[in-house]
Amino acid sequence: MFGADHIETLLERFARLLTAMTAEPTRRWRRSTYSMPPSTPG
């Protein structure tokens, strides 16, 4: 269903989100704060 590259990208985004949220737990997060540019199909 998902390729290895896609899964790796999802994990990187999730790790970035968790890092940001634990660094500033009281901040209200919006999608644009932690999202990455869309990946190109490959």
Secondary structure, DSSP 4 states (H G I P E B T S, - for coil): ---HHHHHHHHHHHHHHHHHHHHSTTSPP-HHHHPPPPPPP-
